[in-house]
């Protein structure tokens, strides 16, 4: 009788152990795949600081295009362009989860480059563009920065 009970216990263990091991491994894999499957974009204080500083620099520079000759602004254009490129590379280096901010940087840089091109081609106070063309262009550029800043700010869970 003892042998029969021992054999029944061992046969149950042989059946239950592999099933429970299989289920445990499947549960572990399910948990791990759930954690790694969603790319998360986190708030970055450096990005927020760069965006707010660049907004002020670029909008003031573009606004000055209405009055300052191109020779006076060459150095400022180079400095702001370099700052924009640095900030873009910082964002681009964060990878795909941060693609929303990178896309907005693309739009900002496109607007900025178009304004610089028009400035260098037509100069300040051009009759072709109008006397306040670059003042209006700086407003549009500022709005593009505002969208990027608010997008980055939405990632800040501490403010909720």
MIPA-313507 format. One record per residue: residue in three letters; x, y, z of N, C-alpha, C, CB in turn; residue number from 1. Coordinates in nm, 4 decimals, always signed. Glycine has a CB too. Example, Ala and Ser with C-alpha at 12.3 -4.5 7.8 and 13.67 -1.06 7.14 Angstrom:
BEGIN
- type_n_X_n_Y_n_Z_ca_X_ca_Y_ca_Z_c_X_c_Y_c_Z_cb_X_cb_Y_cb_Z_seq
- ALA_+1.3190_-0.5690_+0.7800_+1.2300_-0.4500_+0.7800_+1.3200_-0.3300_+0.7800_+1.1308_-0.4473_+0.9046_1 $
- SER_+1.2850_-0.2250_+0.7080_+1.3670_-0.1060_+0.7140_+1.2900_+0.0030_+0.7870_+1.4084_-0.0598_+0.5725_2 $
//
This chain:
BEGIN
- type_n_X_n_Y_n_Z_ca_X_ca_Y_ca_Z_c_X_c_Y_c_Z_cb_X_cb_Y_cb_Z_seq
- UNK_+0.0813_-0.1180_+0.0000_+0.0000_+0.0000_+0.0000_+0.0872_+0.1266_+0.0000_-0.0933_-0.0014_+0.1199_1 $
- UNK_+0.1896_+0.1241_+0.0841_+0.2807_+0.2380_+0.0920_+0.3456_+0.2644_-0.0437_+0.3886_+0.2134_+0.1990_2 $
- UNK_+0.3871_+0.1581_-0.1112_+0.4494_+0.1715_-0.2421_+0.3526_+0.2325_-0.3434_+0.4984_+0.0356_-0.2915_3 $
- UNK_+0.2284_+0.1947_-0.3374_+0.1281_+0.2461_-0.4287_+0.1054_+0.3954_-0.4045_-0.0033_+0.1683_-0.4131_4 $
- UNK_+0.0984_+0.4373_-0.2783_+0.0804_+0.5793_-0.2465_+0.2019_+0.6593_-0.2902_+0.0555_+0.5988_-0.0958_5 $
- UNK_+0.3200_+0.6052_-0.2683_+0.4431_+0.6729_-0.3079_+0.4469_+0.6890_-0.4597_+0.5672_+0.5947_-0.2584_6 $
- UNK_+0.4094_+0.5826_-0.5308_+0.4092_+0.5883_-0.6766_+0.3078_+0.6904_-0.7282_+0.3789_+0.4503_-0.7348_7 $
- UNK_+0.1888_+0.6974_-0.6679_+0.0857_+0.7928_-0.7087_+0.1325_+0.9367_-0.6826_-0.0468_+0.7647_-0.6335_8 $
- UNK_+0.1995_+0.9565_-0.5686_+0.2522_+1.0889_-0.5361_+0.3586_+1.1298_-0.6386_+0.3115_+1.0905_-0.3928_9 $
- UNK_+0.4478_+1.0388_-0.6711_+0.5532_+1.0692_-0.7673_+0.4966_+1.0935_-0.9071_+0.6547_+0.9558_-0.7713_10 $
- UNK_+0.3958_+1.0202_-0.9452_+0.3376_+1.0397_-1.0780_+0.2662_+1.1748_-1.0854_+0.2394_+0.9249_-1.1118_11 $
- UNK_+0.2010_+1.2164_-0.9756_+0.1373_+1.3481_-0.9739_+0.2438_+1.4573_-0.9806_+0.0500_+1.3653_-0.8470_12 $
- UNK_+0.3515_+1.4397_-0.9102_+0.4597_+1.5365_-0.9100_+0.5208_+1.5472_-1.0493_+0.5666_+1.4977_-0.8068_13 $
- UNK_+0.5352_+1.4330_-1.1161_+0.5922_+1.4337_-1.2505_+0.5032_+1.5082_-1.3489_+0.6146_+1.2915_-1.2988_14 $
- UNK_+0.3747_+1.5050_-1.3295_+0.2824_+1.5734_-1.4187_+0.2695_+1.7202_-1.3795_+0.1450_+1.5052_-1.4168_15 $
- UNK_+0.2553_+1.7485_-1.2525_+0.2313_+1.8847_-1.2042_+0.3564_+1.9713_-1.2169_+0.1844_+1.8818_-1.0584_16 $
- UNK_+0.4715_+1.9219_-1.1869_+0.5945_+2.0007_-1.1880_+0.6231_+2.0595_-1.3263_+0.7120_+1.9149_-1.1429_17 $
- UNK_+0.6219_+1.9809_-1.4341_+0.6474_+2.0414_-1.5661_+0.5407_+2.1432_-1.6059_+0.6551_+1.9327_-1.6722_18 $
- UNK_+0.4170_+2.1193_-1.5718_+0.3099_+2.2132_-1.6057_+0.3288_+2.3432_-1.5294_+0.1715_+2.1523_-1.5748_19 $
- UNK_+0.3563_+2.3355_-1.4016_+0.3747_+2.4574_-1.3219_+0.5015_+2.5317_-1.3637_+0.3808_+2.4231_-1.1720_20 $
- UNK_+0.6038_+2.4582_-1.3993_+0.7270_+2.5216_-1.4479_+0.6991_+2.5942_-1.5793_+0.8401_+2.4162_-1.4669_21 $
- UNK_+0.6280_+2.5302_-1.6690_+0.5922_+2.5905_-1.7972_+0.5081_+2.7170_-1.7764_+0.5154_+2.4891_-1.8845_22 $
- UNK_+0.4087_+2.7087_-1.6897_+0.3246_+2.8244_-1.6633_+0.4028_+2.9386_-1.5979_+0.2080_+2.7844_-1.5749_23 $
- UNK_+0.4943_+2.9061_-1.5108_+0.5772_+3.0085_-1.4462_+0.6659_+3.0794_-1.5474_+0.6635_+2.9460_-1.3361_24 $
- UNK_+0.7265_+3.0033_-1.6361_+0.8123_+3.0620_-1.7387_+0.7299_+3.1500_-1.8333_+0.8854_+2.9513_-1.8180_25 $
- UNK_+0.6118_+3.1033_-1.8722_+0.5257_+3.1819_-1.9606_+0.4820_+3.3128_-1.8934_+0.4023_+3.0995_-2.0015_26 $
- UNK_+0.4488_+3.3073_-1.7656_+0.4094_+3.4268_-1.6921_+0.5260_+3.5258_-1.6844_+0.3611_+3.3895_-1.5506_27 $
- UNK_+0.6444_+3.4769_-1.6586_+0.7628_+3.5617_-1.6526_+0.7891_+3.6276_-1.7881_+0.8850_+3.4798_-1.6083_28 $
- UNK_+0.7800_+3.5520_-1.8961_+0.8000_+3.6073_-2.0296_+0.6934_+3.7119_-2.0634_+0.7986_+3.4953_-2.1338_29 $
- UNK_+0.5715_+3.6859_-2.0236_+0.4640_+3.7809_-2.0480_+0.4889_+3.9124_-1.9745_+0.3301_+3.7211_-2.0052_30 $
- UNK_+0.5306_+3.9049_-1.8526_+0.5595_+4.0247_-1.7735_+0.6759_+4.1024_-1.8341_+0.5911_+3.9870_-1.6277_31 $
- UNK_+0.7822_+4.0326_-1.8701_+0.8987_+4.0999_-1.9269_+0.8689_+4.1618_-2.0630_+1.0140_+4.0024_-1.9394_32 $
- UNK_+0.7917_+4.0943_-2.1456_+0.7600_+4.1512_-2.2768_+0.6681_+4.2722_-2.2624_+0.6944_+4.0453_-2.3673_33 $
- UNK_+0.5837_+4.2738_-2.1644_+0.4976_+4.3887_-2.1401_+0.5755_+4.5114_-2.0972_+0.3950_+4.3550_-2.0358_34 $
- UNK_+0.6840_+4.4906_-2.0269_+0.7653_+4.6024_-1.9797_+0.8489_+4.6637_-2.0909_+0.8557_+4.5571_-1.8673_35 $
- UNK_+0.8918_+4.5837_-2.1850_+0.9850_+4.6344_-2.2857_+0.9183_+4.6744_-2.4152_+1.0888_+4.5323_-2.3144_36 $
- UNK_+0.7924_+4.6488_-2.4322_+0.7269_+4.6728_-2.5592_+0.6844_+4.8155_-2.5855_+0.6107_+4.5880_-2.5686_37 $
- UNK_+0.6800_+4.9005_-2.4840_+0.6285_+5.0363_-2.5003_+0.7427_+5.1359_-2.4826_+0.5139_+5.0652_-2.3988_38 $
- UNK_+0.7796_+5.2077_-2.5894_+0.8816_+5.3110_-2.5714_+0.8210_+5.4302_-2.4984_+0.9408_+5.3551_-2.7079_39 $
- UNK_+0.8880_+5.4765_-2.3969_+0.8366_+5.5860_-2.3156_+0.9276_+5.7075_-2.3339_+0.8275_+5.5448_-2.1652_40 $
- UNK_+0.8668_+5.8219_-2.3544_+0.9401_+5.9453_-2.3682_+0.9283_+6.0209_-2.2360_+0.8869_+6.0301_-2.4883_41 $
- UNK_+1.0401_+6.0537_-2.1763_+1.0412_+6.1196_-2.0470_+1.0701_+6.2687_-2.0608_+1.1438_+6.0547_-1.9560_42 $
- UNK_+1.0199_+6.3439_-1.9642_+1.0490_+6.4870_-1.9563_+1.1985_+6.5045_-1.9368_+0.9694_+6.5551_-1.8407_43 $
- UNK_+1.2533_+6.6014_-2.0061_+1.3964_+6.6274_-1.9969_+1.4149_+6.7767_-1.9706_+1.4717_+6.5825_-2.1276_44 $
- UNK_+1.4680_+6.8087_-1.8536_+1.4859_+6.9490_-1.8153_+1.5831_+7.0202_-1.9094_+1.5363_+6.9586_-1.6708_45 $
- UNK_+1.6811_+6.9481_-1.9622_+1.7762_+7.0082_-2.0561_+1.7048_+7.0511_-2.1832_+1.8899_+6.9097_-2.0895_46 $
- UNK_+1.6176_+6.9660_-2.2334_+1.5414_+6.9995_-2.3538_+1.4542_+7.1219_-2.3289_+1.4545_+6.8801_-2.3982_47 $
- UNK_+1.3869_+7.1242_-2.2161_+1.3001_+7.2375_-2.1830_+1.3807_+7.3672_-2.1759_+1.2276_+7.2127_-2.0492_48 $
- UNK_+1.4963_+7.3619_-2.1116_+1.5828_+7.4796_-2.0998_+1.6324_+7.5243_-2.2367_+1.7020_+7.4500_-2.0076_49 $
- UNK_+1.6751_+7.4279_-2.3187_+1.7228_+7.4623_-2.4532_+1.6120_+7.5260_-2.5371_+1.7766_+7.3372_-2.5241_50 $
- UNK_+1.4936_+7.4693_-2.5306_+1.3829_+7.5232_-2.6098_+1.3477_+7.6657_-2.5691_+1.2604_+7.4342_-2.5960_51 $
- UNK_+1.3412_+7.6915_-2.4395_+1.3040_+7.8261_-2.3947_+1.4138_+7.9277_-2.4281_+1.2761_+7.8262_-2.2430_52 $
- UNK_+1.5395_+7.8885_-2.4124_+1.6496_+7.9793_-2.4454_+1.6565_+8.0045_-2.5961_+1.7832_+7.9219_-2.3950_53 $
- UNK_+1.6406_+7.8991_-2.6746_+1.6465_+7.9136_-2.8197_+1.5295_+7.9948_-2.8737_+1.6489_+7.7771_-2.8855_54 $
- UNK_+1.4151_+7.9845_-2.8094_+1.2997_+8.0646_-2.8523_+1.3340_+8.2129_-2.8426_+1.1740_+8.0320_-2.7661_55 $
- UNK_+1.3896_+8.2523_-2.7301_+1.4244_+8.3937_-2.7115_+1.5315_+8.4374_-2.8123_+1.4740_+8.4183_-2.5671_56 $
- UNK_+1.6343_+8.3565_-2.8282_+1.7435_+8.3924_-2.9194_+1.6971_+8.4023_-3.0644_+1.8557_+8.2904_-2.9089_57 $
- UNK_+1.6256_+8.3010_-3.1105_+1.5871_+8.2988_-3.2519_+1.4813_+8.4033_-3.2854_+1.5360_+8.1614_-3.2893_58 $
- UNK_+1.3842_+8.4208_-3.1991_+1.2793_+8.5196_-3.2300_+1.3348_+8.6623_-3.2288_+1.1632_+8.5077_-3.1291_59 $
- UNK_+1.4239_+8.6930_-3.1346_+1.4850_+8.8263_-3.1338_+1.5730_+8.8477_-3.2564_+1.5676_+8.8465_-3.0063_60 $
- UNK_+1.6458_+8.7442_-3.2950_+1.7320_+8.7555_-3.4130_+1.6479_+8.7769_-3.5386_+1.8201_+8.6295_-3.4284_61 $
- UNK_+1.5461_+8.6948_-3.5577_+1.4634_+8.7075_-3.6778_+1.3906_+8.8418_-3.6791_+1.3618_+8.5918_-3.6858_62 $
- UNK_+1.3474_+8.8876_-3.5650_+1.2812_+9.0188_-3.5577_+1.3771_+9.1312_-3.5964_+1.2260_+9.0434_-3.4159_63 $
- UNK_+1.5050_+9.1148_-3.5643_+1.6038_+9.2180_-3.5988_+1.6327_+9.2226_-3.7487_+1.7334_+9.1936_-3.5226_64 $
- UNK_+1.5912_+9.1213_-3.8210_+1.6136_+9.1187_-3.9660_+1.5418_+9.2335_-4.0373_+1.5671_+8.9851_-4.0238_65 $
- UNK_+1.4377_+9.2901_-3.9768_+1.3657_+9.4015_-4.0386_+1.4477_+9.5299_-4.0396_+1.2349_+9.4252_-3.9660_66 $
- UNK_+1.5407_+9.5446_-3.9460_+1.6108_+9.6728_-3.9322_+1.7620_+9.6653_-3.9490_+1.5808_+9.7305_-3.7992_67 $
- UNK_+1.8240_+9.5554_-3.9097_+1.9703_+9.5479_-3.9146_+2.0198_+9.4992_-4.0508_+2.0222_+9.4554_-3.8044_68 $
- UNK_+2.1271_+9.5592_-4.0994_+2.1863_+9.5102_-4.2246_+2.2434_+9.3686_-4.2071_+2.2973_+9.6066_-4.2726_69 $
- UNK_+2.2498_+9.2960_-4.3161_+2.2953_+9.1565_-4.3090_+2.4368_+9.1454_-4.2538_+2.2891_+9.0922_-4.4470_70 $
- UNK_+2.5211_+9.2425_-4.2816_+2.6592_+9.2355_-4.2327_+2.6651_+9.2411_-4.0795_+2.7422_+9.3499_-4.2925_71 $
- UNK_+2.5712_+9.3103_-4.0167_+2.5683_+9.3196_-3.8700_+2.5179_+9.1909_-3.8049_+2.4802_+9.4366_-3.8268_72 $
- UNK_+2.4432_+9.1128_-3.8767_+2.3828_+8.9931_-3.8181_+2.4528_+8.8617_-3.8535_+2.2410_+8.9847_-3.8607_73 $
- UNK_+2.5548_+8.8651_-3.9354_+2.6205_+8.7404_-3.9789_+2.6658_+8.6555_-3.8601_+2.7411_+8.7723_-4.0684_74 $
- UNK_+2.7342_+8.7162_-3.7636_+2.7842_+8.6410_-3.6473_+2.6694_+8.5856_-3.5633_+2.8739_+8.7306_-3.5602_75 $
- UNK_+2.5648_+8.6668_-3.5441_+2.4493_+8.6204_-3.4669_+2.3784_+8.5043_-3.5359_+2.3510_+8.7353_-3.4447_76 $
- UNK_+2.3683_+8.5107_-3.6673_+2.3066_+8.4011_-3.7425_+2.3873_+8.2729_-3.7226_+2.2970_+8.4363_-3.8936_77 $
- UNK_+2.5188_+8.2841_-3.7305_+2.6047_+8.1661_-3.7108_+2.5901_+8.1078_-3.5703_+2.7513_+8.2025_-3.7363_78 $
- UNK_+2.5845_+8.1943_-3.4687_+2.5722_+8.1476_-3.3299_+2.4389_+8.0760_-3.3058_+2.5859_+8.2659_-3.2330_79 $
- UNK_+2.3311_+8.1364_-3.3519_+2.1987_+8.0774_-3.3300_+2.1852_+7.9477_-3.4105_+2.0867_+8.1779_-3.3694_80 $
- UNK_+2.2382_+7.9470_-3.5318_+2.2333_+7.8254_-3.6138_+2.3076_+7.7119_-3.5443_+2.2938_+7.8512_-3.7539_81 $
- UNK_+2.4236_+7.7409_-3.4896_+2.4997_+7.6392_-3.4171_+2.4235_+7.5904_-3.2936_+2.6366_+7.6948_-3.3759_82 $
- UNK_+2.3625_+7.6815_-3.2205_+2.2844_+7.6428_-3.1022_+2.1667_+7.5534_-3.1398_+2.2337_+7.7674_-3.0288_83 $
- UNK_+2.0989_+7.5871_-3.2489_+1.9873_+7.5041_-3.2959_+2.0351_+7.3645_-3.3365_+1.9166_+7.5719_-3.4145_84 $
- UNK_+2.1465_+7.3587_-3.4053_+2.2002_+7.2287_-3.4483_+2.2412_+7.1431_-3.3285_+2.3209_+7.2490_-3.5418_85 $
- UNK_+2.3006_+7.2054_-3.2276_+2.3389_+7.1313_-3.1065_+2.2156_+7.0742_-3.0363_+2.4174_+7.2228_-3.0096_86 $
- UNK_+2.1145_+7.1572_-3.0218_+1.9915_+7.1131_-2.9548_+1.9246_+7.0019_-3.0349_+1.8938_+7.2316_-2.9359_87 $
- UNK_+1.9243_+7.0139_-3.1667_+1.8638_+6.9108_-3.2511_+1.9389_+6.7784_-3.2349_+1.8636_+6.9551_-3.3998_88 $
- UNK_+2.0693_+6.7828_-3.2369_+2.1482_+6.6602_-3.2227_+2.1278_+6.5959_-3.0854_+2.2968_+6.6901_-3.2447_89 $
- UNK_+2.1112_+6.6790_-2.9831_+2.0824_+6.6268_-2.8499_+1.9503_+6.5504_-2.8513_+2.0777_+6.7413_-2.7461_90 $
- UNK_+1.8490_+6.6096_-2.9130_+1.7173_+6.5447_-2.9206_+1.7214_+6.4200_-3.0075_+1.6130_+6.6421_-2.9752_91 $
- UNK_+1.7863_+6.4295_-3.1212_+1.7936_+6.3176_-3.2146_+1.8668_+6.1990_-3.1505_+1.8646_+6.3608_-3.3450_92 $
- UNK_+1.9639_+6.2279_-3.0674_+2.0418_+6.1229_-3.0013_+1.9630_+6.0441_-2.8979_+2.1615_+6.1830_-2.9357_93 $
- UNK_+1.8494_+6.0951_-2.8552_+1.7673_+6.0238_-2.7565_+1.6892_+5.9084_-2.8185_+1.6709_+6.1202_-2.6896_94 $
- UNK_+1.6805_+5.9057_-2.9506_+1.6187_+5.7919_-3.0179_+1.4719_+5.8077_-3.0481_+1.6367_+5.6720_-2.9368_95 $
- UNK_+1.4135_+5.6971_-3.0915_+1.2757_+5.6952_-3.1409_+1.1701_+5.7369_-3.0385_+1.2436_+5.5590_-3.1898_96 $
- UNK_+1.1828_+5.7014_-2.9103_+1.0787_+5.7452_-2.8165_+1.0656_+5.8971_-2.8088_+1.1078_+5.6904_-2.6784_97 $
- UNK_+1.1668_+5.9687_-2.8519_+1.1643_+6.1143_-2.8448_+1.1365_+6.1775_-2.9811_+1.2963_+6.1660_-2.7897_98 $
- UNK_+1.0819_+6.1014_-3.0727_+1.0651_+6.1497_-3.2094_+0.9689_+6.2684_-3.2196_+1.0160_+6.0374_-3.2970_99 $
- UNK_+0.8763_+6.2826_-3.1252_+0.7831_+6.3955_-3.1315_+0.8561_+6.5284_-3.1164_+0.6758_+6.3823_-3.0232_100 $
- UNK_+0.9486_+6.5363_-3.0231_+1.0252_+6.6595_-3.0037_+1.1213_+6.6813_-3.1202_+1.1029_+6.6549_-2.8705_101 $
- UNK_+1.1798_+6.5744_-3.1702_+1.2712_+6.5855_-3.2845_+1.1967_+6.6370_-3.4071_+1.3370_+6.4491_-3.3153_102 $
- UNK_+1.0765_+6.5895_-3.4292_+0.9953_+6.6357_-3.5424_+0.9646_+6.7843_-3.5288_+0.8641_+6.5550_-3.5520_103 $
- UNK_+0.9357_+6.8282_-3.4090_+0.9080_+6.9702_-3.3885_+1.0336_+7.0546_-3.4078_+0.8503_+6.9933_-3.2488_104 $
- UNK_+1.1486_+7.0009_-3.3692_+1.2747_+7.0707_-3.3955_+1.2967_+7.0838_-3.5460_+1.3937_+6.9962_-3.3297_105 $
- UNK_+1.2631_+6.9803_-3.6221_+1.2739_+6.9869_-3.7689_+1.1924_+7.1034_-3.8238_+1.2266_+6.8545_-3.8331_106 $
- UNK_+1.0705_+7.1183_-3.7751_+0.9829_+7.2249_-3.8228_+1.0361_+7.3624_-3.7843_+0.8422_+7.2063_-3.7673_107 $
- UNK_+1.0863_+7.3728_-3.6622_+1.1434_+7.4998_-3.6157_+1.2638_+7.5379_-3.7011_+1.1842_+7.4903_-3.4667_108 $
- UNK_+1.3513_+7.4413_-3.7242_+1.4720_+7.4700_-3.8026_+1.4368_+7.5053_-3.9470_+1.5677_+7.3496_-3.7998_109 $
- UNK_+1.3354_+7.4418_-4.0025_+1.2931_+7.4740_-4.1392_+1.2444_+7.6196_-4.1464_+1.1807_+7.3767_-4.1861_110 $
- UNK_+1.1619_+7.6593_-4.0503_+1.1148_+7.7982_-4.0464_+1.2313_+7.8954_-4.0327_+1.0163_+7.8180_-3.9306_111 $
- UNK_+1.3236_+7.8634_-3.9435_+1.4389_+7.9503_-3.9197_+1.5246_+7.9630_-4.0455_+1.5236_+7.8964_-3.8033_112 $
- UNK_+1.5543_+7.8497_-4.1094_+1.6375_+7.8531_-4.2305_+1.5703_+7.9303_-4.3440_+1.6689_+7.7108_-4.2767_113 $
- UNK_+1.4380_+7.9191_-4.3559_+1.3660_+7.9955_-4.4576_+1.3764_+8.1455_-4.4297_+1.2183_+7.9523_-4.4630_114 $
- UNK_+1.3650_+8.1833_-4.3021_+1.3759_+8.3249_-4.2659_+1.5163_+8.3782_-4.2941_+1.3407_+8.3452_-4.1178_115 $
- UNK_+1.6170_+8.3001_-4.2604_+1.7555_+8.3427_-4.2856_+1.7794_+8.3547_-4.4361_+1.8568_+8.2425_-4.2223_116 $
- UNK_+1.7305_+8.2593_-4.5120_+1.7464_+8.2626_-4.6588_+1.6822_+8.3887_-4.7161_+1.6835_+8.1361_-4.7241_117 $
- UNK_+1.5589_+8.4178_-4.6727_+1.4904_+8.5383_-4.7211_+1.5658_+8.6650_-4.6812_+1.3470_+8.5437_-4.6667_118 $
- UNK_+1.6183_+8.6668_-4.5604_+1.6930_+8.7826_-4.5112_+1.8193_+8.8045_-4.5933_+1.7288_+8.7645_-4.3633_119 $
- UNK_+1.8932_+8.6977_-4.6166_+2.0169_+8.7117_-4.6924_+1.9896_+8.7445_-4.8396_+2.0995_+8.5837_-4.6818_120 $
- UNK_+1.8780_+8.6984_-4.8904_+1.8438_+8.7236_-5.0307_+1.7865_+8.8635_-5.0516_+1.7442_+8.6196_-5.0796_121 $
- UNK_+1.6963_+8.9063_-4.9634_+1.6269_+9.0335_-4.9840_+1.6751_+9.1471_-4.8952_+1.4821_+9.0141_-4.9620_122 $
- UNK_+1.7343_+9.1156_-4.7807_+1.7812_+9.2185_-4.6903_+1.6698_+9.2761_-4.6047_+1.8471_+9.3280_-4.7678_123 $
- UNK_+1.7057_+9.3699_-4.5151_+1.6051_+9.4284_-4.4262_+1.5161_+9.5295_-4.4991_+1.6732_+9.4958_-4.3074_124 $
- UNK_+1.3892_+9.5365_-4.4562_+1.2962_+9.6355_-4.5108_+1.2714_+9.6217_-4.6601_+1.3473_+9.7722_-4.4829_125 $
- UNK_+1.2787_+9.5016_-4.7107_+1.2617_+9.4784_-4.8539_+1.1198_+9.5126_-4.8993_+1.2942_+9.3328_-4.8882_126 $
- UNK_+1.1102_+9.5716_-5.0187_+0.9787_+9.6008_-5.0751_+0.9097_+9.4723_-5.1172_+0.9907_+9.6964_-5.1945_127 $
- UNK_+0.9875_+9.3712_-5.1532_+0.9301_+9.2430_-5.1950_+0.8605_+9.1718_-5.0794_+1.0388_+9.1531_-5.2532_128 $
- UNK_+0.9190_+9.1821_-4.9597_+0.8649_+9.1096_-4.8442_+0.7778_+9.1961_-4.7541_+0.9776_+9.0518_-4.7632_129 $
- UNK_+0.8023_+9.3230_-4.7521_+0.7283_+9.4129_-4.6629_+0.8154_+9.4532_-4.5449_+0.5983_+9.3460_-4.6131_130 $
- UNK_+0.7850_+9.5691_-4.4878_+0.8693_+9.6248_-4.3820_+0.8630_+9.5462_-4.2512_+0.8298_+9.7671_-4.3561_131 $
- UNK_+0.7523_+9.4807_-4.2252_+0.7363_+9.4053_-4.0999_+0.7328_+9.2545_-4.1231_+0.6087_+9.4488_-4.0287_132 $
- UNK_+0.7839_+9.2100_-4.2357_+0.7799_+9.0674_-4.2696_+0.8482_+8.9820_-4.1626_+0.8465_+9.0436_-4.4055_133 $
- UNK_+0.9669_+9.0221_-4.1215_+1.0421_+8.9399_-4.0273_+0.9867_+8.9485_-3.8848_+1.1877_+8.9814_-4.0280_134 $
- UNK_+0.9194_+9.0581_-3.8515_+0.8509_+9.0649_-3.7222_+0.7403_+8.9605_-3.7164_+0.7928_+9.2061_-3.6981_135 $
- UNK_+0.6661_+8.9486_-3.8254_+0.5606_+8.8465_-3.8323_+0.6211_+8.7055_-3.8369_+0.4708_+8.8701_-3.9564_136 $
- UNK_+0.7313_+8.6919_-3.9058_+0.7973_+8.5611_-3.9129_+0.8477_+8.5182_-3.7753_+0.9142_+8.5651_-4.0132_137 $
- UNK_+0.8918_+8.6140_-3.6948_+0.9387_+8.5793_-3.5595_+0.8226_+8.5345_-3.4713_+1.0108_+8.6994_-3.4946_138 $
- UNK_+0.7030_+8.5886_-3.4947_+0.5842_+8.5450_-3.4200_+0.5524_+8.3998_-3.4544_+0.4620_+8.6364_-3.4515_139 $
- UNK_+0.5565_+8.3668_-3.5830_+0.5293_+8.2292_-3.6267_+0.6345_+8.1342_-3.5698_+0.5267_+8.2201_-3.7816_140 $
- UNK_+0.7590_+8.1751_-3.5722_+0.8671_+8.0936_-3.5154_+0.8467_+8.0751_-3.3651_+1.0047_+8.1587_-3.5430_141 $
- UNK_+0.8051_+8.1808_-3.2968_+0.7765_+8.1712_-3.1536_+0.6627_+8.0751_-3.1238_+0.7432_+8.3076_-3.0981_142 $
- UNK_+0.5619_+8.0737_-3.2100_+0.4516_+7.9799_-3.1918_+0.4969_+7.8355_-3.2109_+0.3387_+8.0122_-3.2887_143 $
- UNK_+0.5865_+7.8136_-3.3055_+0.6413_+7.6789_-3.3251_+0.7192_+7.6350_-3.2016_+0.7323_+7.6744_-3.4502_144 $
- UNK_+0.7948_+7.7274_-3.1436_+0.8658_+7.6963_-3.0192_+0.7677_+7.6696_-2.9058_+0.9602_+7.8112_-2.9810_145 $
- UNK_+0.6602_+7.7462_-2.8986_+0.5600_+7.7250_-2.7933_+0.5003_+7.5849_-2.7996_+0.4487_+7.8290_-2.8044_146 $
- UNK_+0.4754_+7.5361_-2.9200_+0.4220_+7.4004_-2.9364_+0.5232_+7.2976_-2.8868_+0.3859_+7.3731_-3.0846_147 $
- UNK_+0.6500_+7.3165_-2.9240_+0.7542_+7.2229_-2.8797_+0.7716_+7.2285_-2.7280_+0.8881_+7.2544_-2.9495_148 $
- UNK_+0.7670_+7.3481_-2.6716_+0.7827_+7.3643_-2.5261_+0.6652_+7.2996_-2.4525_+0.7933_+7.5147_-2.4885_149 $
- UNK_+0.5443_+7.3213_-2.5018_+0.4286_+7.2615_-2.4336_+0.4284_+7.1098_-2.4481_+0.2976_+7.3194_-2.4892_150 $
- UNK_+0.4758_+7.0591_-2.5609_+0.4867_+6.9139_-2.5781_+0.5847_+6.8562_-2.4765_+0.5317_+6.8789_-2.7219_151 $
- UNK_+0.6969_+6.9212_-2.4606_+0.7961_+6.8745_-2.3624_+0.7411_+6.8885_-2.2215_+0.9285_+6.9535_-2.3760_152 $
- UNK_+0.6682_+6.9949_-2.1967_+0.6118_+7.0196_-2.0644_+0.5055_+6.9159_-2.0277_+0.5520_+7.1596_-2.0587_153 $
- UNK_+0.4337_+6.8652_-2.1268_+0.3322_+6.7611_-2.1012_+0.3949_+6.6314_-2.0483_+0.2533_+6.7315_-2.2300_154 $
- UNK_+0.5206_+6.6118_-2.0774_+0.5903_+6.4917_-2.0313_+0.6266_+6.5013_-1.8835_+0.7163_+6.4685_-2.1144_155 $
- UNK_+0.6188_+6.6220_-1.8262_+0.6584_+6.6444_-1.6883_+0.5475_+6.5967_-1.5948_+0.6904_+6.7936_-1.6641_156 $
- UNK_+0.5642_+6.4800_-1.5367_+0.4634_+6.4221_-1.4479_+0.4610_+6.4904_-1.3118_+0.4888_+6.2735_-1.4302_157 $
- UNK_+0.5680_+6.5629_-1.2759_+0.5725_+6.6300_-1.1460_+0.4729_+6.7471_-1.1412_+0.7158_+6.6802_-1.1167_158 $
- UNK_+0.4369_+6.8019_-1.2557_+0.3465_+6.9169_-1.2581_+0.2003_+6.8760_-1.2525_+0.3711_+6.9994_-1.3821_159 $
- UNK_+0.1703_+6.7490_-1.2663_+0.0308_+6.7025_-1.2674_-0.0248_+6.6918_-1.1291_+0.0191_+6.5691_-1.3364_160 $
//
